[in-house]
Amino acid sequence: MSALALGDPEPPGQPGRGSAKGPFSVRMPVPPTLRPVARTEDTDVYRLDILPADLELQAGVRTPCLTFGGSFVGPTIRAREGRRVLVTYRNRLPETANVHLHGGHVPADSDGHPMQVIDPGAERRYEYPNRQPGATLWYHDHSHHLEAEHVYRGMHGFYLIEGEDESRLRLPSGEYDVPIAIRDAQFDPNGGLVHGDPAARNVILVNGRSKPWFPVAARKYRLRVLNSSTLRYLKLNFGSLPVHQIGSDGGLLPAPVDRTGTDFPLAAGERLDLVVDFSGLAVGSKAMLTNQGQFTGDDRIEPVLCFTVDRRERDRSRLPGTLRPLPDLPPATVHRELTLSFDLNGTPVGLVNGLPFDADRVDQRIRRGTTEIWTVTNGDTATKYGPIQHSFHLHLTEFRVLDRDGRPPLPGDIGRKDTVPVPPGTSVRLQATFDDYLGRYMYHCHMLEHSSAGMMGQMEIVD
């Protein structure tokens, strides 16, 4: 029996069959895994070039892209909790770039501060200690004023930390642990990416391909889903497939949450860690992942990825009843209020508490080891463009969502988070402990066109 969330308007392709240019005729690629160039007793060493590449994002058409390692979703770095990673990035672009490990607990000089750029032809080494629980992270460009366009044109990839506790959990692993980046795009008649009008981005890409199919065995899979858009909100649905959420931005939840049949709203930069069970489907069945447009108010439901069941296999993985306890919330000693908004008089300028980003200004000084509560408000309820969405991202550490406008958190707010949507006219209260490194770090709207326009603040962690 098919698990299609919709009627199947266009039969998905099969391996070696179907129109070369039709929907669901191209297999979804899985980002390649980057191999270390050296290993020591406690460290894996990598090199990765930032370079332009002409890639096939739509069947039969080559698109100029900016990439890590030559692929539109850059190579996946698979790290282990407690084992350090060193990555040297070489910039082979004709313009500056840098790299932020989104969700990483890293020293300040390896965080990808917007002003710490890699000049053309230069290289920079980043240190990732991985002294944090296993989680689905991602890396992307963060150079000021350029981050939105650089990420839009392809500068992003997965960074997966395997927790010390994960081997005993026996979650789906190896080829059954699949990272999936979903985002929107607009193409010109020659196949080039158009960065101009976000509302015109009418193509959804899944791991860099439009409407792909992906073969699965009739068994459980771990799917790590990232919204790698620069602006767009996604609303994903797996139809009638059994789906359990096992993690969010900052790693595993205390226990799986049954999300079968529900929507998954996902702001730009947010991640989902899911176990999806295809075992109830017959070989030859197809199941569709759909998306409902959220950024422009478009409520159409469109199929974006077709899973094709092509075999049966013995499944030795499991979905355990308990996963990873959440840390206790220490008492908060500081309360802060932030408002995200735009100054729309002339060229739009992004603001946090009424101020645009200034690299020479420290907005918050935070003592290392303290726990704080931040109330983040979207101040853009009535503008000449109408209400404006925002999403909030905190560098260095995760937070827990306490409430939204005094009401309980939403289903998507569960677990350890580093990115959270803030709809127009609403507030969200977050609690975080700053106990890792000293130095300057960012917080900002992760709708990257907004941060590129200045909607960022700077905090300094001090002793």
C-alpha positions as CSV (number, residue, x, y, z in Angstrom):
1,M,0.0,0.0,0.0
2,S,1.4,3.4,-0.9
3,A,2.2,6.0,1.7
4,L,1.8,8.9,-0.6
5,A,0.8,12.0,1.3
6,L,-1.0,13.1,-1.9
7,G,-2.3,11.4,-4.9
8,D,0.8,10.6,-7.1
9,P,0.3,13.2,-9.9
10,E,3.5,12.2,-11.8
11,P,4.8,8.7,-11.4
12,P,8.3,8.8,-9.8
13,G,11.1,7.4,-11.9
14,Q,12.9,4.2,-11.3
15,P,16.6,3.5,-11.5
16,G,17.6,3.7,-15.1
17,R,14.0,4.6,-16.2
18,G,11.9,7.7,-16.7
19,S,12.4,10.9,-18.6
20,A,15.8,12.5,-18.1
21,K,14.1,15.8,-17.3
22,G,10.9,14.7,-15.6
23,P,10.1,15.1,-11.9
24,F,11.4,12.2,-9.7
25,S,13.7,10.9,-12.5
26,V,16.9,11.8,-10.7
27,R,18.3,10.0,-7.7
28,M,18.8,12.2,-4.6
29,P,22.6,12.4,-3.9
30,V,23.9,11.7,-0.5
31,P,26.7,14.2,0.3
32,P,30.1,12.5,0.2
33,T,31.9,11.9,3.5
34,L,35.1,13.9,3.8
35,R,38.1,11.8,4.7
36,P,40.9,13.0,7.0
37,V,44.3,13.8,5.5
38,A,45.9,12.7,8.9
39,R,45.0,11.2,12.2
40,T,46.7,11.5,15.6
41,E,45.8,9.9,18.9
42,D,43.1,12.5,19.6
43,T,42.6,14.5,16.4
44,D,41.3,14.1,12.9
45,V,42.8,16.6,10.4
46,Y,41.0,17.7,7.2
47,R,41.6,20.0,4.3
48,L,38.7,21.5,2.3
49,D,38.7,23.9,-0.6
50,I,36.1,26.7,-1.1
51,L,35.7,26.9,-4.8
52,P,33.4,27.6,-7.7
53,A,31.8,24.7,-9.6
54,D,29.3,24.2,-12.4
55,L,26.9,21.6,-11.1
56,E,23.7,19.9,-12.3
57,L,21.0,21.0,-9.9
58,Q,18.2,20.5,-12.5
59,A,18.4,17.6,-14.9
60,G,20.4,18.4,-18.0
61,V,21.4,22.0,-17.0
62,R,24.6,23.2,-15.5
63,T,24.5,25.9,-12.8
64,P,27.4,28.0,-11.6
65,C,27.7,27.5,-7.8
66,L,30.0,28.4,-4.9
67,T,30.9,25.3,-3.0
68,F,32.8,23.5,-0.3
69,G,34.8,20.8,-2.1
70,G,33.0,21.1,-5.4
71,S,29.6,19.8,-4.4
72,F,26.4,21.9,-3.8
73,V,25.9,20.3,-0.4
74,G,29.5,20.1,0.7
75,P,31.1,16.9,2.0
76,T,29.9,15.7,5.4
77,I,32.4,15.8,8.2
78,R,31.6,12.9,10.7
79,A,33.2,13.7,14.0
80,R,33.1,11.9,17.4
81,E,32.3,13.4,20.8
82,G,35.6,14.0,22.6
83,R,37.8,13.7,19.6
84,R,39.1,17.0,18.2
85,V,38.8,18.0,14.5
86,L,41.1,20.5,12.7
87,V,39.9,21.7,9.3
88,T,42.0,23.9,7.0
89,Y,39.8,25.8,4.5
90,R,41.5,27.2,1.4
91,N,39.6,30.0,-0.3
92,R,39.8,29.5,-4.1
93,L,37.1,32.1,-4.8
94,P,37.8,35.6,-6.2
95,E,36.2,37.1,-3.0
96,T,36.4,36.7,0.7
97,A,34.7,33.9,2.6
98,N,34.7,32.3,6.0
99,V,33.2,29.3,7.8
100,H,30.8,29.1,10.8
101,L,30.1,25.7,12.4
102,H,26.5,26.2,13.2
103,G,25.7,24.7,16.6
104,G,29.4,24.1,17.5
105,H,30.9,24.8,20.9
106,V,34.2,26.2,19.6
107,P,36.9,28.7,20.5
108,A,36.1,32.3,19.4
109,D,38.8,32.3,16.8
110,S,37.3,29.2,15.1
111,D,33.7,30.4,15.2
112,G,33.6,32.1,11.9
113,H,33.1,35.6,13.2
114,P,31.7,37.7,10.3
115,M,34.8,39.9,10.2
116,Q,37.3,37.0,10.4
117,V,37.4,36.3,6.7
118,I,39.7,34.2,4.5
119,D,41.0,36.3,1.7
120,P,41.2,34.9,-1.9
121,G,44.1,32.5,-2.2
122,A,44.5,32.3,1.6
123,E,43.7,29.5,4.0
124,R,42.6,29.3,7.6
125,R,42.6,26.5,10.2
126,Y,39.6,26.0,12.4
127,E,39.6,23.9,15.6
128,Y,36.5,22.0,16.6
129,P,37.0,20.3,20.0
130,N,33.7,18.4,19.9
131,R,33.3,18.5,23.7
132,Q,29.6,18.5,23.3
133,P,26.9,15.8,23.0
134,G,26.4,14.2,19.6
135,A,24.3,16.3,17.3
136,T,23.4,17.2,13.7
137,L,25.3,20.4,13.0
138,W,26.1,22.1,9.7
139,Y,28.8,24.5,8.4
140,H,28.3,27.5,6.2
141,D,29.7,30.8,5.2
142,H,29.2,33.7,7.6
143,S,31.2,36.6,6.1
144,H,29.4,39.9,6.7
145,H,27.1,41.2,3.9
146,L,28.0,38.1,1.8
147,E,26.7,35.2,3.9
148,A,23.2,35.1,2.4
149,E,24.4,35.0,-1.2
150,H,27.2,32.6,-0.5
151,V,25.0,30.1,1.3
152,Y,22.3,30.6,-1.3
153,R,24.8,29.7,-4.1
154,G,25.9,26.5,-2.3
155,M,28.3,27.1,0.6
156,H,27.0,24.7,3.2
157,G,27.5,21.2,4.4
158,F,26.7,18.8,7.3
159,Y,28.9,18.2,10.4
160,L,27.7,15.2,12.3
161,I,29.0,14.5,15.8
162,E,28.5,10.9,17.0
163,G,27.8,10.9,20.7
164,E,29.6,8.6,23.1
165,D,26.2,7.1,24.0
166,E,25.0,6.4,20.4
167,S,26.6,3.0,19.7
168,R,24.6,1.4,22.6
169,L,21.4,2.9,21.3
170,R,21.6,1.0,18.0
171,L,19.9,3.7,16.0
172,P,20.0,3.2,12.2
173,S,23.6,3.9,11.1
174,G,25.9,3.7,8.1
175,E,24.1,3.9,4.8
176,Y,20.8,4.1,6.8
177,D,21.8,7.4,8.5
178,V,21.1,9.9,5.7
179,P,21.6,13.7,5.9
180,I,19.0,15.7,3.8
181,A,19.3,19.4,3.2
182,I,16.1,21.1,1.8
183,R,16.0,24.6,0.5
184,D,14.5,26.8,-2.2
185,A,15.9,28.4,-5.3
186,Q,15.1,30.5,-8.4
187,F,16.8,29.8,-11.8
188,D,17.1,32.1,-14.8
189,P,16.5,30.7,-18.4
190,N,20.2,29.6,-18.6
191,G,20.1,27.7,-15.4
192,G,21.8,30.3,-13.2
193,L,20.8,30.9,-9.6
194,V,18.9,34.2,-9.1
195,H,19.4,35.7,-5.7
196,G,17.2,38.8,-6.2
197,D,13.6,38.2,-5.1
198,P,13.1,35.6,-2.4
199,A,9.4,35.4,-3.1
200,A,10.2,34.1,-6.6
201,R,12.2,31.2,-5.4
202,N,9.8,28.6,-6.8
203,V,12.0,25.4,-6.9
204,I,12.7,23.2,-3.9
205,L,16.1,21.5,-3.9
206,V,16.8,18.3,-1.9
207,N,20.5,17.7,-1.4
208,G,21.0,20.0,-4.4
209,R,18.5,18.3,-6.8
210,S,15.0,19.3,-7.8
211,K,12.3,16.6,-7.1
212,P,14.6,13.6,-6.7
213,W,13.8,10.0,-5.8
214,F,15.7,8.0,-3.2
215,P,15.8,4.2,-2.9
216,V,15.2,2.7,0.5
217,A,14.9,-0.8,2.0
218,A,11.8,-1.8,3.9
219,R,13.3,-1.0,7.3
220,K,14.1,1.9,9.6
221,Y,16.2,4.9,8.5
222,R,17.7,7.8,10.5
223,L,17.0,11.0,8.5
224,R,18.8,14.2,9.5
225,V,16.8,17.0,8.0
226,L,18.2,20.5,7.6
227,N,16.4,23.6,6.3
228,S,19.4,25.1,4.5
229,S,17.3,28.0,3.0
230,T,18.5,31.5,3.7
231,L,14.9,32.8,4.3
232,R,12.2,30.2,3.6
233,Y,10.1,28.5,6.2
234,L,9.4,24.8,5.4
235,K,6.4,22.7,6.5
236,L,7.3,19.1,5.9
237,N,5.1,16.1,6.1
238,F,5.9,12.3,5.6
239,G,2.2,11.3,5.1
240,S,1.3,8.1,6.8
241,L,4.8,6.8,7.3
242,P,5.7,6.0,11.0
243,V,7.9,8.9,12.0
244,H,9.5,9.5,15.4
245,Q,11.6,12.6,16.3
246,I,14.7,11.6,18.2
247,G,16.6,14.9,18.2
248,S,16.6,18.5,17.4
249,D,19.3,21.1,16.8
250,G,21.5,20.2,19.8
251,G,21.2,16.5,19.8
252,L,19.1,13.6,21.0
253,L,15.9,14.0,23.0
254,P,15.2,12.2,26.3
255,A,12.8,9.8,24.5
256,P,11.5,9.4,20.9
257,V,8.4,11.5,20.1
258,D,5.8,10.0,17.8
259,R,5.2,12.6,15.1
260,T,3.4,10.3,12.6
261,G,1.0,12.2,10.4
262,T,2.1,15.6,11.8
263,D,3.6,18.6,10.0
264,F,7.2,19.6,10.7
265,P,7.5,23.5,10.5
266,L,11.2,24.3,10.1
267,A,12.8,27.7,10.0
268,A,16.0,28.4,8.1
269,G,18.9,26.8,9.9
270,E,16.8,24.4,12.1
271,R,17.4,20.6,12.1
272,L,15.3,17.5,12.7
273,D,16.7,14.1,13.7
274,L,14.1,11.5,12.8
275,V,13.6,7.7,12.6
276,V,11.4,6.9,9.7
277,D,10.1,3.4,9.3
278,F,9.5,2.0,5.8
279,S,9.1,-1.6,7.0
280,G,5.4,-1.7,6.5
281,L,5.7,-0.9,2.7
282,A,5.9,-3.6,0.0
283,V,8.8,-3.6,-2.4
284,G,7.8,-1.3,-5.3
285,S,5.9,1.1,-3.0
286,K,6.5,4.8,-3.0
287,A,6.2,7.3,-0.2
288,M,6.3,11.1,-0.7
289,L,7.8,13.8,1.5
290,T,5.8,17.0,0.9
291,N,6.2,20.6,1.7
292,Q,3.7,23.3,2.2
293,G,4.9,26.8,1.3
294,Q,5.4,29.1,4.4
295,F,7.5,32.0,3.4
296,T,5.2,33.8,1.0
297,G,1.9,32.6,2.5
298,D,1.6,30.1,-0.3
299,D,-0.4,27.2,1.1
300,R,0.1,24.8,-1.8
301,I,1.3,21.3,-0.9
302,E,4.0,20.1,-3.2
303,P,5.9,16.8,-3.3
304,V,9.6,17.3,-2.9
305,L,11.2,13.9,-2.4
306,C,10.0,10.4,-3.4
307,F,11.1,7.4,-1.4
308,T,11.1,4.2,-3.5
309,V,11.1,0.9,-1.6
310,D,13.3,-1.4,-3.8
311,R,14.3,-4.3,-1.4
312,R,13.8,-6.0,1.9
313,E,16.7,-6.3,4.4
314,R,17.2,-7.5,7.9
315,D,17.0,-4.6,10.3
316,R,19.2,-4.8,13.3
317,S,18.6,-1.2,14.4
318,R,16.1,-0.2,17.0
319,L,14.1,2.7,18.3
320,P,14.9,2.7,22.0
321,G,12.4,4.0,24.6
322,T,15.0,6.3,26.2
323,L,17.7,8.3,24.4
324,R,19.6,11.0,26.3
325,P,18.6,13.0,29.4
326,L,18.4,16.7,29.0
327,P,20.7,18.6,31.4
328,D,19.1,20.3,34.4
329,L,18.3,24.0,34.0
330,P,20.4,25.9,36.6
331,P,18.8,29.0,38.2
332,A,19.1,32.0,35.9
333,T,20.8,35.1,37.3
334,V,20.4,37.5,34.4
335,H,17.4,38.4,32.2
336,R,17.9,40.1,28.9
337,E,15.4,41.4,26.2
338,L,16.1,41.5,22.5
339,T,13.9,42.9,19.7
340,L,14.5,42.0,16.1
341,S,13.3,44.5,13.6
342,F,14.0,46.5,10.4
343,D,14.5,50.1,9.7
344,L,12.8,50.4,6.3
345,N,13.4,54.1,5.7
346,G,15.5,53.8,2.5
347,T,17.7,50.7,2.1
348,P,16.5,48.2,4.7
349,V,18.7,47.9,7.7
350,G,18.5,45.0,10.2
351,L,18.4,46.0,13.8
352,V,18.7,44.3,17.2
353,N,17.3,46.5,20.0
354,G,17.3,49.4,17.5
355,L,20.9,49.1,16.5
356,P,22.6,47.6,13.4
357,F,25.6,45.3,13.7
358,D,28.8,47.1,14.6
359,A,31.9,44.9,14.9
360,D,33.5,47.4,17.3
361,R,30.6,47.3,19.7
362,V,29.9,44.7,22.3
363,D,26.2,44.5,23.0
364,Q,26.3,42.0,25.9
365,R,29.0,41.0,28.3
366,I,28.4,37.6,29.9
367,R,30.3,36.0,32.7
368,R,31.4,32.5,31.8
369,G,29.5,29.9,33.7
370,T,26.3,32.0,34.2
371,T,22.8,31.0,33.2
372,E,20.6,33.6,31.6
373,I,17.1,34.0,30.3
374,W,16.6,36.0,27.0
375,T,13.2,37.2,25.8
376,V,13.4,37.6,22.0
377,T,10.7,39.6,20.3
378,N,9.8,40.1,16.7
379,G,9.1,43.8,16.4
380,D,8.1,43.7,12.7
381,T,4.3,43.4,13.0
382,A,3.2,46.3,10.8
383,T,5.6,47.4,8.0
384,K,5.1,48.7,4.5
385,Y,5.8,45.1,3.4
386,G,3.4,43.6,5.9
387,P,4.4,41.5,8.9
388,I,8.0,40.1,8.7
389,Q,9.1,36.7,9.9
390,H,12.3,36.3,11.9
391,S,14.3,33.4,13.4
392,F,16.8,33.6,16.2
393,H,20.2,31.9,16.3
394,L,22.7,31.9,19.2
395,H,26.3,31.0,18.7
396,L,28.6,29.1,21.2
397,T,25.9,27.2,23.1
398,E,22.4,25.8,22.9
399,F,19.3,27.1,24.8
400,R,16.0,25.6,25.9
401,V,12.7,27.2,24.9
402,L,10.8,28.1,28.1
403,D,7.6,29.5,26.6
404,R,6.1,31.5,23.8
405,D,4.1,34.6,24.9
406,G,3.6,32.9,28.2
407,R,2.2,29.7,26.6
408,P,3.9,26.3,26.4
409,P,6.6,25.8,23.7
410,L,5.6,24.4,20.3
411,P,6.3,20.8,19.3
412,G,9.3,22.0,17.2
413,D,10.8,23.8,20.3
414,I,11.7,20.6,22.1
415,G,15.2,19.6,23.2
416,R,18.4,21.6,23.0
417,K,18.0,24.3,20.4
418,D,20.3,26.9,18.7
419,T,17.8,28.3,16.2
420,V,14.1,29.1,16.8
421,P,11.4,30.9,14.7
422,V,9.9,34.1,16.0
423,P,6.7,35.0,14.1
424,P,5.6,38.6,13.8
425,G,4.4,40.2,17.0
426,T,5.4,37.3,19.2
427,S,8.1,36.7,21.9
428,V,10.0,33.6,22.9
429,R,11.8,33.0,26.2
430,L,15.1,31.1,26.1
431,Q,17.4,29.9,28.8
432,A,21.1,29.2,28.1
433,T,24.2,28.6,30.1
434,F,27.5,30.1,28.8
435,D,30.1,27.7,30.2
436,D,32.6,27.0,27.4
437,Y,35.0,29.6,25.9
438,L,35.9,33.2,26.3
439,G,35.7,35.8,23.5
440,R,33.3,37.4,21.1
441,Y,30.4,35.5,19.5
442,M,27.3,36.4,17.5
443,Y,23.6,36.2,17.9
444,H,21.3,37.1,15.0
445,C,18.4,36.4,12.8
446,H,19.1,33.3,10.8
447,M,17.1,34.5,7.9
448,L,20.4,35.3,6.4
449,E,19.3,38.2,4.2
450,H,18.3,39.8,7.5
451,S,21.7,39.2,9.2
452,S,23.5,40.3,6.0
453,A,21.5,43.6,6.4
454,G,22.8,44.1,9.9
455,M,20.4,42.1,12.2
456,M,23.1,40.8,14.4
457,G,24.4,41.5,17.9
458,Q,27.7,40.7,19.5
459,M,28.3,39.2,23.0
460,E,31.6,38.8,24.8
461,I,32.1,36.0,27.2
462,V,34.4,37.1,30.1
463,D,35.8,35.7,33.3
